[in-house]
Amino acid sequence: MCLAVPGKVVEIRGNVGIVDFGGIKREVRLDLLPDIKVGDYVIVHTGFAIEKLDEERAKEILEAWEEVLSALEG
């Protein structure tokens, strides 16, 4: 099973982006989405950015994840 968590692109070096997932930064391949720029939100699968999200949708998803985590903790 895969979990789709949005991350924010904070740096781009060629076809590799540095994506911030809530403070954890990972290298991500951008080959499948050549129009990505710094500040965009992406969904990543197996190290590749596979979908670009607008900021509003990304924040909705992140808020939903926060609710899930809160429910699991409480």
C-alpha positions as CSV (number, residue, x, y, z in Angstrom):
1,M,0.0,0.0,0.0
2,C,1.2,3.5,-0.8
3,L,0.4,6.7,1.1
4,A,0.3,9.9,-0.9
5,V,1.7,12.7,1.1
6,P,2.3,16.1,-0.6
7,G,5.7,17.6,-0.4
8,K,6.9,21.1,-1.3
9,V,9.8,21.5,-3.8
10,V,12.4,23.7,-2.1
11,E,15.3,23.3,-4.6
12,I,15.9,22.0,-8.1
13,R,19.2,20.7,-9.5
14,G,18.6,19.5,-13.1
15,N,16.1,16.6,-13.0
16,V,16.4,16.2,-9.2
17,G,14.3,18.2,-6.7
18,I,14.7,18.6,-3.0
19,V,11.2,18.1,-1.5
20,D,10.2,19.0,2.0
21,F,7.8,16.6,3.6
22,G,7.0,18.4,6.9
23,G,10.6,19.1,7.8
24,I,12.1,16.0,6.3
25,K,13.8,16.7,3.0
26,R,14.4,14.1,0.3
27,E,15.8,14.0,-3.2
28,V,13.1,13.3,-5.8
29,R,13.3,12.7,-9.5
30,L,11.4,15.3,-11.6
31,D,11.7,13.5,-15.0
32,L,7.9,12.9,-15.2
33,L,7.0,16.5,-14.5
34,P,9.4,18.8,-16.3
35,D,7.4,21.9,-15.6
36,I,7.9,21.7,-11.8
37,K,9.4,24.8,-10.1
38,V,10.5,25.7,-6.6
39,G,7.4,26.3,-4.4
40,D,5.3,23.7,-6.2
41,Y,3.7,20.8,-4.3
42,V,4.1,17.3,-5.6
43,I,3.0,13.7,-4.9
44,V,5.9,11.3,-4.9
45,H,6.0,7.5,-5.6
46,T,9.1,5.4,-5.5
47,G,11.3,8.5,-5.6
48,F,9.6,10.1,-8.6
49,A,7.3,13.2,-8.6
50,I,4.2,11.8,-10.3
51,E,1.6,14.6,-9.8
52,K,1.7,18.3,-9.3
53,L,-0.9,19.8,-6.8
54,D,-2.0,23.3,-6.3
55,E,-1.2,24.8,-2.9
56,E,-4.8,24.7,-1.7
57,R,-5.3,21.0,-2.5
58,A,-1.9,20.2,-0.9
59,K,-2.9,22.0,2.3
60,E,-6.3,20.2,2.4
61,I,-4.5,16.8,2.2
62,L,-2.0,17.8,4.8
63,E,-4.8,18.9,7.2
64,A,-6.6,15.6,6.7
65,W,-3.4,13.8,7.6
66,E,-3.1,15.9,10.7
67,E,-6.6,14.8,11.7
68,V,-5.7,11.2,11.2
69,L,-2.6,11.5,13.3
70,S,-4.5,13.3,16.0
71,A,-7.1,10.6,16.1
72,L,-4.5,7.9,16.4
73,E,-2.7,9.7,19.2
74,G,-5.8,10.5,21.2
